[in-house]
Amino acid sequence: MAFATKRLGKELKKLHESLPPGIELVSAEDFQDWLLDIRVLDANPLYLNQTYRLKFKFSAQYPIEPPEVVFVNTKDRPIPMHPHIYSNGIICLDLLGSQGWTPIQNVESICMSLQSMLTGNSKNERPEGDQQFVANNRRRPRDIDFYYHDNTV
């Protein structure tokens, strides 16, 4: 965990100094679980005036392996509607899987990628099979083998 802690310490210091617009650090009490809020900055009507909460869970292998990142549903932070975001907050994004992840990525770049993913979306829908997936999935997000077939949303 020493390498992960060192890397996360550097990331946390940078996040405290400056964050891109629409990204806010909510809590980072340790080097295992962090909460960040993101907002879409353009006028996309699907996400206008909405703020979404992300939970980052880091393993001892970070940044060699990606963090587990999910949207969290709270009273004032809904899970965004998107064809790649399940209603339980699990995100289907190659960047968050072992195939698309590189250690060059970090918490800030993940948040910006998710902002961009929301910004470009025009479909007010969940992924195909959302209800069945949410009802039956018992695996952690990092253990799910998603099939990435639609780069248009």
WOSUL-V737513 format. One record per residue. D_FIRST is the distance of its C-alpha to the first C-alpha in Angstrom with 2 decimals. Layout:
BEGIN
D_FIRST + D_FIRST
END
This chain:
BEGIN
0.00 + 3.83 + 5.60 + 5.16 + 5.96 + 8.57 + 9.95 + 10.30 + 11.86 + 14.28 + 15.09 + 15.78 + 17.99 + 19.87 + 20.37 + 21.84 + 24.12 + 25.53 + 25.29 + 27.63 + 30.56 + 30.06 + 26.34 + 25.36 + 22.13 + 22.87 + 19.84 + 16.23 + 15.83 + 12.07 + 9.13 + 9.91 + 13.66 + 15.95 + 19.70 + 21.85 + 25.57 + 27.35 + 31.07 + 33.16 + 35.10 + 38.12 + 40.99 + 39.87 + 41.87 + 39.38 + 36.79 + 39.06 + 38.09 + 35.12 + 31.59 + 28.81 + 25.52 + 22.29 + 19.25 + 15.92 + 13.22 + 9.78 + 7.70 + 4.28 + 6.97 + 8.23 + 10.53 + 11.50 + 12.29 + 14.03 + 13.33 + 15.79 + 18.59 + 21.74 + 24.71 + 25.28 + 28.90 + 30.01 + 33.54 + 33.74 + 31.06 + 32.30 + 30.61 + 32.29 + 34.86 + 33.96 + 34.60 + 30.88 + 29.63 + 30.24 + 31.67 + 28.59 + 26.53 + 24.95 + 25.25 + 26.51 + 25.36 + 24.48 + 22.02 + 19.78 + 20.13 + 18.92 + 22.42 + 22.50 + 18.97 + 18.14 + 15.20 + 18.03 + 18.08 + 16.48 + 17.16 + 20.51 + 21.67 + 20.94 + 22.99 + 25.69 + 25.87 + 26.38 + 28.98 + 30.70 + 30.67 + 32.41 + 34.73 + 36.08 + 36.72 + 40.30 + 40.03 + 39.90 + 38.60 + 35.73 + 34.64 + 37.16 + 36.69 + 34.61 + 36.16 + 35.77 + 32.15 + 31.22 + 33.28 + 31.93 + 28.31 + 25.88 + 23.00 + 19.95 + 20.58 + 18.16 + 20.12 + 23.47 + 25.29 + 27.29 + 30.32 + 30.48 + 34.20 + 35.18 + 34.15 + 36.99 + 35.31
END
